[in-house]
Structure formats: C-alpha cells, structure tokens
Amino acid sequence: MIKLLKYLTVLCCCISIVACDDEITTIGSSLNDSLIEITVDSTSIKLSGKSEFNDSIMGRTTDPLIGNLTVKGYGTLRTGYLTQFMPTLNIDTTNVTPSTLDSIKLYMSYYNEDLTGDSLAPMVLNVYELDKTIKSPLYTNINPLDYYSPDNLIASQVFGSSTDGFVDKNNSTENNTVTYKRIDVKLPIELGEKIFNKYKEDPEVFSMPSEFAKFFPGIYMNTSYGNGRMVNIKGMFMTMHYRTIDEKGEIDTLSYNYMGVTPEVSSINHFTLTPDEELLSKVEEYNAAGNKVIAQAPVGYIPIIKFPAGNIIKKYQEKLEESNRIQNILNYLSFTIPVVADENAMLAPPQYLLFVRASQAKDFFEQKLLPDDINTMYATYDKNKGVYNFGDISNYIASILKREDPTVTEDDETIALIPVSVFSETNSSYYETTTSVVSVTPYSASPAIATLDLDGAQIKIIYTTQKPID
C-alpha cells in the first residue's frame, strides 16, 4: 500500500475529496481535513476467466461485411448479407416507358481501410432476390435459405482491383485526399421494369419501407469463389437509370432514382466462423489454466472473466480495519488488461471491449442500451501500451454496496468482455463542445482477435480515510 501524498502530481486530489458521493460506509457525514489520508492500493488480486464460443451477435447494420477470409490463429470467416431497401418516393413516369429504361445497378462503396486481406484476390459476388420479408429479431446466425432460393440468382459479378466494375475514385482537398472504391453490379432490366410498372400501378407501395418490402423483399449477397479478402461496405444503394422521350419522340436525357440501404429497413449480416486448430488448441490450454482469454470478432470466442468484486471489497474493508479508520470514501478504481503481444499477428485487436454482466449482455444489445458507467462501461484499446483501459469503474463496486443486500453474487462477478463498436456525436455551442456516446453495437466491421493476459491485469484503488477524533 502506497500513500498517495508521496506523489506530488496528485496533491490536488484533496480539493475534491469531500464532494465525492461514493461513500462505502455511512459513519460520519464529512471528513475533517486535518485527519484525512489518501491511499493508493495496487491490489494483487488475480483475475481468472475462460473463452466461450459465440456463433451469433445482433447484426442489424447498413454496412455489410462481404467476402471469405482464412487467417492462421483465427480460422475461416464466411459472410453473407440480407437487406431490404428504402424505396424512392418519386419515379418520373412522364414520357417514360419500360422500353426507355436503361439499366438497374447495385452500387457498393468502401474506403481503403475497410479492406482486410489481399486486395488483388479475385472474388465472385452473387446476388439473389428474396422471396419473403426479413423478420426480427435479427441475429447473424440467421439461415438465409429461409428467405431465398438458390435458383433465384439475379446477378453474379467478379470483383477485384484489376477487374471491371471496380472503380477507384479520388476526392482531393487542399489538406487531405480521400480514396474510396466502388463495386458496381448490373441487375436484370426485368427487375427495373417490375419496379417501374408497380410505381405506375400503385405509387402508395413506395410510401413506406414495410409496404415496399411486401412487393420487393430485398436481396441476399454472398461470395461463391475466391478467398483471402473481407470488405466492409460503407454505402449501398440500388439505382434505376432511364431515359425520357421528348415531344418529337426522340430519347432525351438520362435520369435515375435511388433505393438505398438505410437504418429504417431490415438488414443483417450472416456470419459462419470455423476456428482453426491453432486457436482451438490455445483456447483449450488457456481455459485449463484460467489465466488468458480470447476476444474474437465479429463472432467467435468471448472472454468471460471472474471479476473479483467480493475480494476487492473484502480487502478494502480489511485495510480500513487494520489502520483503525472510522470513515472511507472510494475515489477511484482503475482496471486495465494487457494484450499478449504477437509480432506475427495478421489481425488487430478489437478497438473497444464492453464490460457487462454476462447475464445482461443479451438485453443490453436488444434494448439498444448505452454504457451507464455503473453496471456497464467500455475500454479502449491503447495500441501504444498494448492494454485495454476501462478507466474508473468505482461506481460498479459502489452500486453493489449501496444495495439493500450488498452481498456480492456470482452474477456480480461473472463479466463478459464483448468486442463492440462505439459511435459518438459531437455537439457544439457558443460556450462548449461536448461529445456523447449515441450507440454501442457488437463489432462487425472486420475480423479481429486479441489474447488478454489476466495475470497482467491491474486493479488500482484510490480511497480516502479519516483518523479517529481524540
């Protein structure tokens, strides 16, 4: 145990101690400044855990992950994507006939950093028309065959950096250059005619996504050839091109309408992961020892750790009794877990891990909850230090002790560390700029994996105590 007063850099903490709300005992209502002492305890409490295989996550997304990829120490990930479309609200039917429809295409765009694997590997993308609407809830172990027939193939496209249908675009400004790539898939003109004729017959079908989905349920995409690349699409829409006929009966300018993949429609990734023998062997070894766990995404192994909440509280209270103190305030509880370094790793660790009771993880995502920094919080991966830092989780311990029955349960100590994507929003006013988290979802942007070293995890407690008054 180290006295914090020895560290000159944190002397200013004394100013804010009295205002802290996280009182562990109820003895006394305030601290006498002349009798207080701030203590840091870098506890030696050890963590243990295991890796549990999870074959499915909530995968509703507008950003499909497409491709096939095999990575040593990870396994083989195969993907597909089912989606409906937001219909266009207006199709110009004036001086337009089905015969003047030019084409209908599916466009998908992504940035360079959204590609994992070999950018030159040719792959075949297949597109099927769905024969029924997608039903919720949407999990990535969905069976695509429940929604389409393999006989209903409407397009097949080879795509790769050296093939047609793959276009590089550079959008330069004075300060930066943004490079993105686009996959163009030509769909059958009969589909365009079907959509055009339906709009002329009943435009109300296009007024709501749910009504449009009854007419055109959507598409399923997968790859049937090639391995070695995974692409996270960041924009997807279907466009119908057509020409009008002028007063002289001649074909005039080319026009188009968009039908996009938006958050308002149902869209779901379909993932199939086969872990390789190397990973299976590691998991078996680590689970037997309990000292390392695997965090894998978008599906795969999830760390389930025994977080020592009971031991933390017990040790904390024992220290209070040993030092003959009459009051204590929990100021800070930091929690970090290092990642086992691997210079040969082909995949990066997930950027964020969500700390949540394993029993509550399903509800967290289904109810679209946000971290409250009490029962749930997230860690950011610090690639320079090679650790996940959860920051201050003292409220987790305080919330247990404030319960009517403060007994630490098995549920309190069974924690899942789930790879997630964290989306934030920045708002600016004349006085300040604030950033807040608006969404946390299971991570599905690319394959990722990390080995967490539980033996190297650090829990540091900072608390304040008061000496007895003579």
C-alpha positions as CSV (number, residue, x, y, z in Angstrom):
1,M,0.0,0.0,0.0
2,I,1.5,3.4,-1.0
3,K,0.5,6.7,0.3
4,L,-0.7,9.0,-2.4
5,L,0.7,12.1,-0.6
6,K,4.1,10.9,-1.7
7,Y,3.2,11.7,-5.3
8,L,3.4,15.4,-5.8
9,T,1.5,15.2,-9.1
10,V,-1.8,14.2,-7.3
11,L,-1.8,16.5,-4.3
12,C,-4.7,18.5,-6.0
13,C,-7.0,15.5,-5.3
14,C,-7.5,16.7,-1.8
15,I,-9.6,19.6,-3.0
16,S,-12.3,17.4,-4.4
17,I,-12.5,14.6,-1.9
18,V,-15.3,15.9,0.3
19,A,-17.6,16.3,-2.7
20,C,-17.4,12.6,-3.6
21,D,-20.6,10.7,-3.4
22,D,-19.3,7.1,-3.4
23,E,-19.2,6.6,0.4
24,I,-18.6,3.0,1.3
25,T,-19.6,3.4,5.0
26,T,-22.2,5.6,6.5
27,I,-20.2,6.7,9.6
28,G,-19.9,10.4,9.6
29,S,-21.2,13.0,7.2
30,S,-18.0,14.7,6.3
31,L,-14.2,14.5,6.6
32,N,-12.1,16.5,8.9
33,D,-9.4,17.9,6.6
34,S,-6.7,17.7,9.3
35,L,-7.3,14.0,9.8
36,I,-7.7,12.7,6.2
37,E,-5.3,10.4,4.3
38,I,-5.4,9.4,0.7
39,T,-4.2,5.9,-0.2
40,V,-3.4,4.0,-3.3
41,D,-3.7,0.2,-3.3
42,S,-2.3,-1.6,-6.3
43,T,-4.1,-4.7,-5.4
44,S,-2.5,-8.1,-6.1
45,I,-6.0,-9.7,-6.5
46,K,-5.8,-12.1,-9.5
47,L,-8.4,-12.5,-12.2
48,S,-9.4,-15.7,-13.9
49,G,-11.6,-16.5,-16.8
50,K,-12.4,-18.6,-19.8
51,S,-13.2,-18.2,-23.5
52,E,-16.7,-19.1,-24.6
53,F,-17.7,-19.6,-28.2
54,N,-20.4,-17.4,-29.5
55,D,-21.7,-18.1,-33.0
56,S,-24.1,-15.2,-33.3
57,I,-24.4,-11.5,-32.5
58,M,-27.1,-8.9,-33.2
59,G,-26.0,-8.0,-36.7
60,R,-28.5,-5.4,-37.9
61,T,-26.4,-3.0,-39.9
62,T,-26.4,-0.9,-43.1
63,D,-22.7,-1.8,-43.6
64,P,-22.4,-5.3,-45.0
65,L,-19.2,-7.3,-44.4
66,I,-18.7,-9.4,-47.5
67,G,-16.0,-11.9,-48.5
68,N,-14.2,-15.0,-47.3
69,L,-11.0,-14.9,-45.3
70,T,-8.8,-17.5,-43.7
71,V,-6.2,-16.4,-41.2
72,K,-3.8,-18.5,-39.2
73,G,-4.7,-18.5,-35.5
74,Y,-8.1,-17.1,-36.2
75,G,-9.9,-19.5,-38.6
76,T,-12.1,-19.1,-41.7
77,L,-14.8,-16.5,-41.7
78,R,-17.5,-16.6,-44.4
79,T,-20.1,-13.9,-44.8
80,G,-23.4,-13.1,-46.5
81,Y,-25.8,-10.2,-46.3
82,L,-29.6,-9.9,-46.4
83,T,-31.2,-6.5,-46.8
84,Q,-34.4,-4.7,-47.7
85,F,-34.4,-1.2,-49.4
86,M,-35.7,2.2,-48.7
87,P,-37.9,2.9,-51.7
88,T,-37.7,6.0,-53.8
89,L,-40.6,8.4,-53.1
90,N,-40.9,9.6,-56.7
91,I,-40.2,8.0,-60.1
92,D,-40.7,10.3,-63.1
93,T,-43.2,8.5,-65.3
94,T,-43.8,11.4,-67.7
95,N,-42.7,10.5,-71.2
96,V,-41.1,7.3,-69.8
97,T,-42.0,3.8,-70.8
98,P,-40.5,0.4,-69.7
99,S,-38.7,0.3,-73.1
100,T,-36.8,3.5,-72.2
101,L,-35.3,2.0,-69.0
102,D,-31.6,1.9,-69.5
103,S,-30.3,-0.2,-66.6
104,I,-30.6,-1.0,-62.9
105,K,-27.4,-1.4,-60.8
106,L,-26.3,-2.1,-57.3
107,Y,-23.6,0.2,-56.1
108,M,-21.4,-0.5,-53.0
109,S,-18.6,1.8,-51.8
110,Y,-15.8,1.4,-49.3
111,Y,-12.6,3.1,-48.2
112,N,-9.2,1.6,-48.4
113,E,-9.0,1.0,-44.7
114,D,-12.3,-1.0,-44.8
115,L,-10.5,-3.9,-46.6
116,T,-8.9,-6.8,-44.8
117,G,-6.7,-9.3,-46.6
118,D,-5.5,-9.4,-50.2
119,S,-6.8,-6.5,-52.3
120,L,-5.9,-8.3,-55.6
121,A,-7.6,-11.6,-54.9
122,P,-10.5,-12.0,-57.4
123,M,-13.8,-13.0,-55.9
124,V,-17.3,-13.7,-57.3
125,L,-20.2,-11.8,-55.7
126,N,-23.6,-13.4,-56.1
127,V,-26.9,-11.5,-55.7
128,Y,-30.3,-13.3,-55.1
129,E,-33.7,-11.8,-54.8
130,L,-35.5,-12.6,-51.6
131,D,-38.9,-14.3,-51.7
132,K,-40.1,-13.2,-48.3
133,T,-39.6,-10.3,-45.9
134,I,-36.9,-10.4,-43.2
135,K,-38.3,-11.0,-39.7
136,S,-36.9,-9.7,-36.4
137,P,-35.1,-10.2,-34.1
138,L,-32.0,-10.2,-36.4
139,Y,-29.0,-12.3,-35.4
140,T,-26.0,-13.2,-37.5
141,N,-26.8,-17.0,-37.3
142,I,-29.8,-16.3,-39.5
143,N,-30.5,-19.0,-42.1
144,P,-30.5,-17.2,-45.5
145,L,-32.3,-20.2,-47.1
146,D,-35.3,-19.3,-45.1
147,Y,-35.6,-16.1,-47.2
148,Y,-34.3,-17.0,-50.7
149,S,-33.9,-19.8,-53.2
150,P,-30.5,-20.6,-54.7
151,D,-32.3,-20.9,-58.0
152,N,-33.3,-17.2,-57.9
153,L,-29.8,-15.8,-58.8
154,I,-30.3,-12.3,-60.4
155,A,-26.6,-11.2,-60.8
156,S,-23.1,-12.6,-60.5
157,Q,-20.1,-10.3,-60.6
158,V,-16.3,-10.9,-60.4
159,F,-14.7,-8.1,-58.4
160,G,-11.1,-7.2,-57.7
161,S,-8.7,-4.4,-58.2
162,S,-7.9,-5.4,-61.8
163,T,-11.4,-6.1,-62.9
164,D,-14.3,-4.1,-64.4
165,G,-16.9,-3.0,-62.0
166,F,-14.3,-1.9,-59.5
167,V,-13.6,1.8,-59.7
168,D,-11.1,4.0,-57.8
169,K,-12.2,7.5,-57.0
170,N,-10.0,10.3,-55.6
171,N,-11.7,13.2,-53.9
172,S,-8.9,15.6,-53.0
173,T,-9.0,18.8,-51.0
174,E,-6.2,21.1,-50.0
175,N,-5.4,19.3,-46.8
176,N,-6.3,15.7,-47.5
177,T,-7.1,13.0,-50.0
178,V,-9.9,10.6,-49.5
179,T,-9.8,7.4,-51.6
180,Y,-12.7,5.0,-51.9
181,K,-13.6,2.1,-54.2
182,R,-16.9,1.1,-55.6
183,I,-18.3,-2.2,-56.7
184,D,-20.9,-2.0,-59.5
185,V,-23.2,-4.9,-60.1
186,K,-25.6,-4.8,-63.1
187,L,-29.0,-6.2,-62.2
188,P,-31.5,-7.6,-64.7
189,I,-33.5,-5.0,-66.6
190,E,-36.6,-7.0,-65.8
191,L,-36.3,-6.0,-62.2
192,G,-36.2,-2.4,-63.2
193,E,-39.3,-2.9,-65.3
194,K,-41.1,-4.6,-62.5
195,I,-40.4,-1.7,-60.1
196,F,-41.3,0.9,-62.7
197,N,-44.6,-0.8,-63.6
198,K,-45.5,-1.2,-59.9
199,Y,-45.0,2.5,-59.3
200,K,-47.3,3.5,-62.2
201,E,-49.9,1.0,-60.9
202,D,-49.7,1.8,-57.2
203,P,-47.3,4.5,-56.0
204,E,-48.6,4.1,-52.4
205,V,-46.5,0.9,-52.2
206,F,-43.4,3.2,-52.3
207,S,-44.6,5.4,-49.5
208,M,-43.4,3.1,-46.7
209,P,-40.5,0.7,-46.5
210,S,-42.7,-2.0,-44.9
211,E,-45.1,-1.8,-47.9
212,F,-42.3,-1.8,-50.4
213,A,-40.8,-4.9,-48.8
214,K,-44.0,-6.8,-49.4
215,F,-43.6,-6.1,-53.1
216,F,-39.8,-6.4,-53.3
217,P,-38.5,-8.2,-50.1
218,G,-34.9,-7.4,-50.9
219,I,-31.7,-9.3,-51.8
220,Y,-29.2,-11.7,-50.4
221,M,-25.5,-11.5,-51.3
222,N,-22.6,-13.9,-50.8
223,T,-19.4,-14.9,-52.4
224,S,-19.1,-18.2,-54.2
225,Y,-15.5,-18.1,-55.4
226,G,-12.3,-16.8,-54.0
227,N,-10.8,-16.5,-50.5
228,G,-8.5,-14.0,-48.9
229,R,-10.4,-10.7,-48.7
230,M,-13.1,-9.2,-46.5
231,V,-14.7,-5.8,-47.3
232,N,-16.8,-3.7,-45.0
233,I,-19.2,-1.7,-47.3
234,K,-19.9,1.8,-46.1
235,G,-22.6,2.8,-48.6
236,M,-25.0,0.6,-50.6
237,F,-27.9,1.6,-52.9
238,M,-29.8,0.3,-55.9
239,T,-30.2,2.8,-58.8
240,M,-32.5,2.7,-61.8
241,H,-31.4,4.6,-64.9
242,Y,-33.9,5.6,-67.5
243,R,-34.4,8.0,-70.5
244,T,-37.4,10.2,-71.3
245,I,-38.9,10.7,-74.7
246,D,-39.2,14.3,-75.9
247,E,-42.0,15.9,-77.8
248,K,-40.5,14.7,-81.1
249,G,-40.5,11.1,-79.9
250,E,-36.7,11.1,-79.5
251,I,-34.9,9.8,-76.5
252,D,-33.8,12.6,-74.2
253,T,-31.6,12.8,-71.1
254,L,-30.7,10.0,-68.7
255,S,-32.3,10.2,-65.3
256,Y,-32.1,7.9,-62.2
257,N,-33.7,7.0,-58.9
258,Y,-32.1,5.7,-55.7
259,M,-33.3,2.9,-53.4
260,G,-30.9,2.8,-50.5
261,V,-30.0,0.6,-47.6
262,T,-30.8,2.8,-44.6
263,P,-31.3,2.3,-40.8
264,E,-35.1,2.3,-41.3
265,V,-35.0,-1.1,-43.2
266,S,-34.1,-4.5,-42.0
267,S,-30.5,-5.6,-42.9
268,I,-28.5,-8.4,-41.4
269,N,-25.0,-9.9,-41.8
270,H,-24.8,-13.6,-41.9
271,F,-21.5,-15.0,-40.4
272,T,-20.1,-18.5,-40.3
273,L,-16.8,-18.9,-38.5
274,T,-14.7,-22.1,-38.3
275,P,-11.8,-21.6,-35.8
276,D,-8.6,-23.2,-36.9
277,E,-6.7,-25.9,-35.0
278,E,-4.1,-23.4,-33.6
279,L,-6.9,-21.3,-32.0
280,L,-8.7,-24.3,-30.7
281,S,-5.5,-25.6,-29.0
282,K,-4.9,-22.2,-27.4
283,V,-8.4,-21.9,-26.0
284,E,-8.1,-25.4,-24.5
285,E,-4.8,-24.5,-22.9
286,Y,-5.9,-21.1,-21.6
287,N,-9.3,-22.4,-20.3
288,A,-7.5,-25.1,-18.3
289,A,-5.1,-22.5,-16.8
290,G,-7.7,-19.7,-16.5
291,N,-5.0,-17.1,-17.0
292,K,-5.7,-16.0,-20.6
293,V,-8.8,-15.4,-22.6
294,I,-9.6,-14.8,-26.3
295,A,-11.6,-11.8,-27.6
296,Q,-12.7,-12.5,-31.2
297,A,-14.9,-10.7,-33.6
298,P,-17.3,-10.4,-35.3
299,V,-18.2,-13.8,-33.9
300,G,-16.1,-16.4,-32.1
301,Y,-14.7,-16.5,-28.6
302,I,-15.8,-14.1,-26.0
303,P,-13.9,-13.6,-22.7
304,I,-16.0,-14.5,-19.6
305,I,-13.9,-13.3,-16.6
306,K,-14.5,-13.7,-12.8
307,F,-14.2,-10.1,-11.8
308,P,-13.2,-10.2,-8.1
309,A,-15.7,-7.7,-6.7
310,G,-16.1,-9.6,-3.5
311,N,-12.3,-9.8,-2.9
312,I,-11.9,-6.1,-3.7
313,I,-14.5,-5.1,-1.2
314,K,-13.1,-7.6,1.4
315,K,-9.5,-6.4,1.1
316,Y,-10.6,-2.8,1.0
317,Q,-12.5,-3.2,4.3
318,E,-9.7,-5.2,5.9
319,K,-7.3,-2.4,5.2
320,L,-9.7,0.1,6.8
321,E,-9.9,-2.0,10.0
322,E,-6.2,-2.6,10.1
323,S,-5.4,1.1,10.0
324,N,-8.1,1.9,12.7
325,R,-10.0,4.3,10.4
326,I,-13.6,5.4,11.0
327,Q,-14.7,6.5,7.5
328,N,-13.6,5.9,4.0
329,I,-14.6,7.2,0.5
330,L,-13.9,5.3,-2.7
331,N,-12.4,7.9,-5.0
332,Y,-11.2,5.8,-7.9
333,L,-10.9,2.2,-9.1
334,S,-8.9,1.7,-12.3
335,F,-8.9,-1.6,-14.3
336,T,-6.6,-2.4,-17.2
337,I,-5.9,-5.7,-19.0
338,P,-2.8,-6.1,-21.2
339,V,-2.9,-7.8,-24.6
340,V,-0.4,-10.6,-25.3
341,A,2.0,-9.1,-27.9
342,D,2.2,-11.0,-31.2
343,E,4.6,-9.5,-33.8
344,N,3.2,-12.0,-36.4
345,A,-0.4,-11.2,-35.9
346,M,-2.3,-10.5,-39.1
347,L,-5.4,-9.1,-37.4
348,A,-5.7,-6.2,-35.0
349,P,-7.4,-6.4,-31.6
350,P,-11.0,-5.1,-31.4
351,Q,-10.9,-1.3,-30.7
352,Y,-13.4,-1.5,-27.8
353,L,-14.5,-4.0,-25.2
354,L,-17.8,-3.7,-23.3
355,F,-17.7,-4.6,-19.6
356,V,-21.2,-6.1,-18.8
357,R,-22.6,-8.8,-16.6
358,A,-22.8,-11.9,-18.8
359,S,-26.4,-12.4,-17.8
360,Q,-27.3,-8.9,-19.0
361,A,-25.4,-8.8,-22.3
362,K,-28.3,-10.0,-24.5
363,D,-30.7,-7.4,-23.1
364,F,-28.1,-4.7,-23.4
365,F,-28.0,-5.1,-27.2
366,E,-31.6,-6.0,-27.8
367,Q,-32.8,-2.9,-25.9
368,K,-30.1,-0.7,-27.5
369,L,-28.8,0.5,-24.2
370,L,-25.8,2.7,-23.6
371,P,-23.0,2.3,-21.1
372,D,-24.0,3.9,-17.8
373,D,-20.6,3.8,-16.2
374,I,-22.2,1.9,-13.3
375,N,-23.2,-1.5,-14.5
376,T,-21.7,-1.2,-18.0
377,M,-18.7,0.6,-19.3
378,Y,-16.2,0.1,-22.2
379,A,-12.5,0.0,-22.6
380,T,-10.5,1.5,-25.5
381,Y,-7.5,-0.4,-26.8
382,D,-4.3,1.6,-26.4
383,K,-2.1,0.2,-29.1
384,N,1.0,2.1,-27.8
385,K,0.8,0.5,-24.4
386,G,-0.9,-2.7,-25.6
387,V,-3.7,-2.6,-23.0
388,Y,-7.4,-2.2,-22.6
389,N,-8.1,0.6,-20.2
390,F,-11.6,0.6,-18.6
391,G,-10.8,3.8,-16.7
392,D,-12.7,4.5,-13.4
393,I,-15.1,1.6,-12.5
394,S,-15.5,2.6,-8.9
395,N,-19.3,3.1,-9.4
396,Y,-19.6,-0.7,-10.1
397,I,-18.3,-1.5,-6.6
398,A,-20.2,1.4,-5.0
399,S,-23.5,0.3,-6.7
400,I,-23.2,-3.2,-5.1
401,L,-22.6,-1.8,-1.6
402,K,-25.5,0.6,-1.9
403,R,-28.0,-2.2,-2.5
404,E,-30.3,-3.2,0.3
405,D,-28.5,-6.5,0.3
406,P,-24.8,-5.7,-0.5
407,T,-23.8,-9.4,-0.7
408,V,-21.7,-9.9,-3.8
409,T,-23.3,-12.5,-6.0
410,E,-21.9,-14.8,-8.7
411,D,-23.8,-12.7,-11.2
412,D,-21.8,-9.6,-10.0
413,E,-18.5,-11.4,-10.7
414,T,-19.4,-13.1,-14.0
415,I,-18.4,-10.5,-16.6
416,A,-18.4,-10.7,-20.4
417,L,-15.9,-8.6,-22.3
418,I,-17.6,-8.1,-25.7
419,P,-16.0,-6.5,-28.7
420,V,-18.1,-3.5,-29.7
421,S,-18.3,-0.5,-32.0
422,V,-18.8,2.8,-30.2
423,F,-20.5,5.6,-32.0
424,S,-20.3,9.2,-30.7
425,E,-21.8,12.5,-31.5
426,T,-20.3,15.9,-31.0
427,N,-22.4,19.0,-30.3
428,S,-21.0,22.5,-30.2
429,S,-22.4,25.7,-28.8
430,Y,-21.1,29.1,-28.1
431,Y,-19.9,28.0,-24.7
432,E,-18.7,24.5,-25.1
433,T,-18.2,21.4,-27.3
434,T,-19.5,18.1,-25.9
435,T,-19.1,14.5,-27.2
436,S,-21.5,11.8,-26.1
437,V,-21.9,8.1,-27.0
438,V,-25.1,7.6,-29.0
439,S,-24.8,3.9,-29.9
440,V,-22.9,0.7,-28.9
441,T,-23.3,-2.3,-31.1
442,P,-21.5,-5.7,-31.4
443,Y,-18.3,-5.2,-33.5
444,S,-18.8,-6.5,-37.1
445,A,-16.7,-4.2,-39.3
446,S,-13.8,-6.6,-39.8
447,P,-12.2,-9.8,-38.4
448,A,-10.4,-9.0,-35.1
449,I,-8.8,-11.0,-32.3
450,A,-6.8,-10.5,-29.2
451,T,-5.4,-12.6,-26.3
452,L,-5.9,-11.0,-22.9
453,D,-3.4,-11.6,-20.2
454,L,-5.4,-11.9,-17.0
455,D,-2.3,-12.4,-14.9
456,G,-1.1,-9.0,-16.0
457,A,-4.4,-7.2,-15.3
458,Q,-4.1,-4.3,-12.8
459,I,-6.7,-3.1,-10.3
460,K,-5.8,0.1,-8.5
461,I,-7.9,1.5,-5.7
462,I,-7.7,5.1,-4.5
463,Y,-9.6,5.9,-1.3
464,T,-9.7,8.4,1.5
465,T,-9.9,7.6,5.2
466,Q,-10.3,9.6,8.4
467,K,-8.5,9.1,11.7
468,P,-10.5,8.7,14.9
469,I,-11.0,12.1,16.7
470,D,-9.2,12.1,20.0
